[in-house]
Amino acid sequence: MHLHSDLVCIRLGLRVKEAVKIEREVNDSFSH
């Protein structure tokens, strides 16, 4: 069970990272 929750945390972390990356790209395109 611990391994499963760790995988879920890793997936959530990757999703957050991608979301932040996309937000930065969108902000850059709007600022230019």
mmCIF file of the N, C-alpha and C atoms, coordinates in Angstrom:
data_MODEL
# 
_entry.id   MODEL 
# 
loop_
_atom_site.group_PDB 
_atom_site.id 
_atom_site.type_symbol 
_atom_site.label_atom_id 
_atom_site.label_alt_id 
_atom_site.label_comp_id 
_atom_site.label_asym_id 
_atom_site.label_entity_id 
_atom_site.label_seq_id 
_atom_site.pdbx_PDB_ins_code 
_atom_site.Cartn_x 
_atom_site.Cartn_y 
_atom_site.Cartn_z 
_atom_site.occupancy 
_atom_site.B_iso_or_equiv 
_atom_site.pdbx_formal_charge 
_atom_site.auth_seq_id 
_atom_site.auth_comp_id 
_atom_site.auth_asym_id 
_atom_site.auth_atom_id 
_atom_site.pdbx_PDB_model_num 
ATOM 1  N N  . MET A 1 1  ? 0.843 -1.208 0.000   1.00 0.00 ? 1  MET A N  1 
ATOM 2  C CA . MET A 1 1  ? 0.000 0.000  0.000   1.00 0.00 ? 1  MET A CA 1 
ATOM 3  C C  . MET A 1 1  ? 0.874 1.252  0.000   1.00 0.00 ? 1  MET A C  1 
ATOM 4  N N  . HIS A 1 2  ? 1.993 1.207  0.730   1.00 0.00 ? 2  HIS A N  1 
ATOM 5  C CA . HIS A 1 2  ? 2.848 2.394  0.766   1.00 0.00 ? 2  HIS A CA 1 
ATOM 6  C C  . HIS A 1 2  ? 3.378 2.707  -0.629  1.00 0.00 ? 2  HIS A C  1 
ATOM 7  N N  . LEU A 1 3  ? 3.783 1.650  -1.351  1.00 0.00 ? 3  LEU A N  1 
ATOM 8  C CA . LEU A 1 3  ? 4.324 1.867  -2.691  1.00 0.00 ? 3  LEU A CA 1 
ATOM 9  C C  . LEU A 1 3  ? 3.272 2.515  -3.580  1.00 0.00 ? 3  LEU A C  1 
ATOM 10 N N  . HIS A 1 4  ? 2.031 2.035  -3.479  1.00 0.00 ? 4  HIS A N  1 
ATOM 11 C CA . HIS A 1 4  ? 0.961 2.581  -4.323  1.00 0.00 ? 4  HIS A CA 1 
ATOM 12 C C  . HIS A 1 4  ? 0.782 4.071  -4.046  1.00 0.00 ? 4  HIS A C  1 
ATOM 13 N N  . SER A 1 5  ? 0.714 4.451  -2.770  1.00 0.00 ? 5  SER A N  1 
ATOM 14 C CA . SER A 1 5  ? 0.507 5.867  -2.437  1.00 0.00 ? 5  SER A CA 1 
ATOM 15 C C  . SER A 1 5  ? 1.703 6.693  -2.911  1.00 0.00 ? 5  SER A C  1 
ATOM 16 N N  . ASP A 1 6  ? 2.906 6.116  -2.850  1.00 0.00 ? 6  ASP A N  1 
ATOM 17 C CA . ASP A 1 6  ? 4.083 6.846  -3.329  1.00 0.00 ? 6  ASP A CA 1 
ATOM 18 C C  . ASP A 1 6  ? 3.953 7.115  -4.824  1.00 0.00 ? 6  ASP A C  1 
ATOM 19 N N  . LEU A 1 7  ? 3.494 6.103  -5.577  1.00 0.00 ? 7  LEU A N  1 
ATOM 20 C CA . LEU A 1 7  ? 3.334 6.295  -7.018  1.00 0.00 ? 7  LEU A CA 1 
ATOM 21 C C  . LEU A 1 7  ? 2.309 7.385  -7.292  1.00 0.00 ? 7  LEU A C  1 
ATOM 22 N N  . VAL A 1 8  ? 1.235 7.392  -6.518  1.00 0.00 ? 8  VAL A N  1 
ATOM 23 C CA . VAL A 1 8  ? 0.199 8.417  -6.707  1.00 0.00 ? 8  VAL A CA 1 
ATOM 24 C C  . VAL A 1 8  ? 0.792 9.794  -6.446  1.00 0.00 ? 8  VAL A C  1 
ATOM 25 N N  . CYS A 1 9  ? 1.594 9.907  -5.378  1.00 0.00 ? 9  CYS A N  1 
ATOM 26 C CA . CYS A 1 9  ? 2.217 11.198 -5.053  1.00 0.00 ? 9  CYS A CA 1 
ATOM 27 C C  . CYS A 1 9  ? 3.134 11.631 -6.190  1.00 0.00 ? 9  CYS A C  1 
ATOM 28 N N  . ILE A 1 10 ? 3.908 10.694 -6.729  1.00 0.00 ? 10 ILE A N  1 
ATOM 29 C CA . ILE A 1 10 ? 4.823 11.025 -7.825  1.00 0.00 ? 10 ILE A CA 1 
ATOM 30 C C  . ILE A 1 10 ? 4.025 11.499 -9.032  1.00 0.00 ? 10 ILE A C  1 
ATOM 31 N N  . ARG A 1 11 ? 2.925 10.801 -9.340  1.00 0.00 ? 11 ARG A N  1 
ATOM 32 C CA . ARG A 1 11 ? 2.112 11.199 -10.501 1.00 0.00 ? 11 ARG A CA 1 
ATOM 33 C C  . ARG A 1 11 ? 1.537 12.592 -10.292 1.00 0.00 ? 11 ARG A C  1 
ATOM 34 N N  . LEU A 1 12 ? 1.035 12.841 -9.083  1.00 0.00 ? 12 LEU A N  1 
ATOM 35 C CA . LEU A 1 12 ? 0.467 14.173 -8.800  1.00 0.00 ? 12 LEU A CA 1 
ATOM 36 C C  . LEU A 1 12 ? 1.557 15.231 -8.938  1.00 0.00 ? 12 LEU A C  1 
ATOM 37 N N  . GLY A 1 13 ? 2.741 14.936 -8.432  1.00 0.00 ? 13 GLY A N  1 
ATOM 38 C CA . GLY A 1 13 ? 3.843 15.893 -8.528  1.00 0.00 ? 13 GLY A CA 1 
ATOM 39 C C  . GLY A 1 13 ? 4.179 16.197 -9.981  1.00 0.00 ? 13 GLY A C  1 
ATOM 40 N N  . LEU A 1 14 ? 4.234 15.150 -10.822 1.00 0.00 ? 14 LEU A N  1 
ATOM 41 C CA . LEU A 1 14 ? 4.533 15.372 -12.236 1.00 0.00 ? 14 LEU A CA 1 
ATOM 42 C C  . LEU A 1 14 ? 3.444 16.212 -12.879 1.00 0.00 ? 14 LEU A C  1 
ATOM 43 N N  . ARG A 1 15 ? 2.183 15.948 -12.521 1.00 0.00 ? 15 ARG A N  1 
ATOM 44 C CA . ARG A 1 15 ? 1.076 16.720 -13.103 1.00 0.00 ? 15 ARG A CA 1 
ATOM 45 C C  . ARG A 1 15 ? 1.197 18.185 -12.716 1.00 0.00 ? 15 ARG A C  1 
ATOM 46 N N  . VAL A 1 16 ? 1.538 18.425 -11.447 1.00 0.00 ? 16 VAL A N  1 
ATOM 47 C CA . VAL A 1 16 ? 1.688 19.813 -10.980 1.00 0.00 ? 16 VAL A CA 1 
ATOM 48 C C  . VAL A 1 16 ? 2.819 20.483 -11.752 1.00 0.00 ? 16 VAL A C  1 
ATOM 49 N N  . LYS A 1 17 ? 3.922 19.778 -11.920 1.00 0.00 ? 17 LYS A N  1 
ATOM 50 C CA . LYS A 1 17 ? 5.062 20.349 -12.656 1.00 0.00 ? 17 LYS A CA 1 
ATOM 51 C C  . LYS A 1 17 ? 4.639 20.710 -14.074 1.00 0.00 ? 17 LYS A C  1 
ATOM 52 N N  . GLU A 1 18 ? 3.922 19.797 -14.746 1.00 0.00 ? 18 GLU A N  1 
ATOM 53 C CA . GLU A 1 18 ? 3.494 20.077 -16.123 1.00 0.00 ? 18 GLU A CA 1 
ATOM 54 C C  . GLU A 1 18 ? 2.544 21.261 -16.150 1.00 0.00 ? 18 GLU A C  1 
ATOM 55 N N  . ALA A 1 19 ? 1.631 21.322 -15.186 1.00 0.00 ? 19 ALA A N  1 
ATOM 56 C CA . ALA A 1 19 ? 0.670 22.434 -15.139 1.00 0.00 ? 19 ALA A CA 1 
ATOM 57 C C  . ALA A 1 19 ? 1.412 23.754 -14.967 1.00 0.00 ? 19 ALA A C  1 
ATOM 58 N N  . VAL A 1 20 ? 2.400 23.771 -14.083 1.00 0.00 ? 20 VAL A N  1 
ATOM 59 C CA . VAL A 1 20 ? 3.171 25.000 -13.861 1.00 0.00 ? 20 VAL A CA 1 
ATOM 60 C C  . VAL A 1 20 ? 3.904 25.382 -15.143 1.00 0.00 ? 20 VAL A C  1 
ATOM 61 N N  . LYS A 1 21 ? 4.475 24.384 -15.820 1.00 0.00 ? 21 LYS A N  1 
ATOM 62 C CA . LYS A 1 21 ? 5.200 24.649 -17.062 1.00 0.00 ? 21 LYS A CA 1 
ATOM 63 C C  . LYS A 1 21 ? 4.259 25.265 -18.092 1.00 0.00 ? 21 LYS A C  1 
ATOM 64 N N  . ILE A 1 22 ? 3.081 24.674 -18.243 1.00 0.00 ? 22 ILE A N  1 
ATOM 65 C CA . ILE A 1 22 ? 2.117 25.175 -19.225 1.00 0.00 ? 22 ILE A CA 1 
ATOM 66 C C  . ILE A 1 22 ? 1.706 26.598 -18.848 1.00 0.00 ? 22 ILE A C  1 
ATOM 67 N N  . GLU A 1 23 ? 1.475 26.834 -17.558 1.00 0.00 ? 23 GLU A N  1 
ATOM 68 C CA . GLU A 1 23 ? 1.072 28.178 -17.126 1.00 0.00 ? 23 GLU A CA 1 
ATOM 69 C C  . GLU A 1 23 ? 2.146 29.187 -17.480 1.00 0.00 ? 23 GLU A C  1 
ATOM 70 N N  . ARG A 1 24 ? 3.410 28.827 -17.267 1.00 0.00 ? 24 ARG A N  1 
ATOM 71 C CA . ARG A 1 24 ? 4.507 29.747 -17.589 1.00 0.00 ? 24 ARG A CA 1 
ATOM 72 C C  . ARG A 1 24 ? 4.527 30.023 -19.085 1.00 0.00 ? 24 ARG A C  1 
ATOM 73 N N  . GLU A 1 25 ? 4.350 28.990 -19.899 1.00 0.00 ? 25 GLU A N  1 
ATOM 74 C CA . GLU A 1 25 ? 4.360 29.193 -21.353 1.00 0.00 ? 25 GLU A CA 1 
ATOM 75 C C  . GLU A 1 25 ? 3.222 30.115 -21.759 1.00 0.00 ? 25 GLU A C  1 
ATOM 76 N N  . VAL A 1 26 ? 2.043 29.907 -21.178 1.00 0.00 ? 26 VAL A N  1 
ATOM 77 C CA . VAL A 1 26 ? 0.889 30.751 -21.508 1.00 0.00 ? 26 VAL A CA 1 
ATOM 78 C C  . VAL A 1 26 ? 1.173 32.190 -21.097 1.00 0.00 ? 26 VAL A C  1 
ATOM 79 N N  . ASN A 1 27 ? 1.729 32.376 -19.907 1.00 0.00 ? 27 ASN A N  1 
ATOM 80 C CA . ASN A 1 27 ? 2.041 33.730 -19.441 1.00 0.00 ? 27 ASN A CA 1 
ATOM 81 C C  . ASN A 1 27 ? 3.054 34.383 -20.375 1.00 0.00 ? 27 ASN A C  1 
ATOM 82 N N  . ASP A 1 28 ? 4.051 33.628 -20.814 1.00 0.00 ? 28 ASP A N  1 
ATOM 83 C CA . ASP A 1 28 ? 5.059 34.183 -21.719 1.00 0.00 ? 28 ASP A CA 1 
ATOM 84 C C  . ASP A 1 28 ? 4.410 34.627 -23.023 1.00 0.00 ? 28 ASP A C  1 
ATOM 85 N N  . SER A 1 29 ? 3.530 33.793 -23.574 1.00 0.00 ? 29 SER A N  1 
ATOM 86 C CA . SER A 1 29 ? 2.907 34.144 -24.854 1.00 0.00 ? 29 SER A CA 1 
ATOM 87 C C  . SER A 1 29 ? 2.008 35.364 -24.686 1.00 0.00 ? 29 SER A C  1 
ATOM 88 N N  . PHE A 1 30 ? 1.407 35.534 -23.512 1.00 0.00 ? 30 PHE A N  1 
ATOM 89 C CA . PHE A 1 30 ? 0.536 36.698 -23.293 1.00 0.00 ? 30 PHE A CA 1 
ATOM 90 C C  . PHE A 1 30 ? 1.369 37.958 -23.090 1.00 0.00 ? 30 PHE A C  1 
ATOM 91 N N  . SER A 1 31 ? 2.503 37.832 -22.418 1.00 0.00 ? 31 SER A N  1 
ATOM 92 C CA . SER A 1 31 ? 3.314 39.016 -22.104 1.00 0.00 ? 31 SER A CA 1 
ATOM 93 C C  . SER A 1 31 ? 4.009 39.547 -23.355 1.00 0.00 ? 31 SER A C  1 
ATOM 94 N N  . HIS A 1 32 ? 4.278 38.683 -24.326 1.00 0.00 ? 32 HIS A N  1 
ATOM 95 C CA . HIS A 1 32 ? 4.990 39.146 -25.533 1.00 0.00 ? 32 HIS A CA 1 
ATOM 96 C C  . HIS A 1 32 ? 4.045 39.845 -26.489 1.00 0.00 ? 32 HIS A C  1 
# 
